[in-house]
Amino acid sequence: MPHFLVHYTYSPSTADGRDRVRAEHRDWLREQIAQDRVVTAGPYPDDSGATIVAQGTDEADVRDLFADDPFVRDELVEAIAVQEWKPVLGALA
């Protein structure tokens, strides 16, 4: 299944909401990891966003999956970019 980079952009105005929903968001990510839909995920140290490596059949499939993320559902992500990614070296190649 192809890999995709999912980039979240956060706004400082949603920080309190993200703090409130973070546990649910991480539980959702853990479920996706258990189902082999998410490979790894993590925020940027400056709290400006996050990158998630996901697997899906195509971009639409990945966007549909992430629509269920509590951060997305509660409108706590300012922008989402999804890009197919082809690892050629390393653990994911």
SVG drawing of the C-alpha trace seen along z (x, -y; Angstrom):
<svg xmlns="http://www.w3.org/2000/svg" viewBox="-16 -32 34 36">
<polyline fill="none" stroke="black" stroke-width="0.4" points="0.0,0.0 1.4,-3.4 2.8,-5.7 1.5,-9.3 2.9,-12.2 0.1,-14.0 1.1,-17.5 -1.0,-19.3 -0.7,-23.0 -1.8,-24.3 -2.9,-27.7 -2.0,-29.2 -5.7,-29.9 -6.5,-26.2 -3.9,-25.2 -6.4,-24.9 -8.7,-22.8 -5.8,-20.5 -4.8,-20.1 -8.4,-19.1 -8.7,-16.6 -5.1,-15.3 -5.7,-12.0 -8.6,-11.1 -6.4,-12.2 -3.6,-9.9 -5.9,-7.0 -7.2,-7.4 -3.7,-7.4 -2.9,-4.3 -5.9,-2.5 -4.7,-3.5 -1.2,-2.1 -2.8,1.1 -4.6,1.3 -1.5,0.6 -3.0,-2.7 -0.5,-5.0 3.2,-4.2 4.4,-7.0 3.3,-10.4 4.6,-13.3 4.3,-17.1 6.9,-19.7 8.7,-21.0 7.4,-24.6 3.8,-23.4 3.2,-24.7 2.0,-21.3 2.7,-17.6 3.7,-15.1 2.1,-11.7 3.2,-8.9 0.1,-7.0 -0.8,-4.2 -3.7,-4.2 -4.9,-3.3 -4.8,-6.9 -5.0,-10.5 -8.8,-10.4 -8.6,-7.3 -6.1,-9.0 -8.2,-12.2 -11.3,-10.1 -9.3,-8.3 -8.1,-11.6 -11.5,-13.2 -12.2,-10.9 -9.2,-12.2 -10.6,-14.1 -8.3,-17.0 -9.8,-17.3 -13.3,-16.5 -13.2,-19.3 -11.7,-21.8 -8.4,-22.1 -6.2,-21.7 -5.8,-24.9 -4.6,-23.1 -4.0,-19.6 -1.6,-18.6 -1.5,-15.1 1.3,-14.0 2.1,-10.5 5.6,-9.5 7.8,-6.8 10.5,-5.8 13.4,-4.2 16.0,-3.8 15.7,-2.9 13.1,-1.1 10.1,-2.0 11.6,-1.2"/>
</svg>
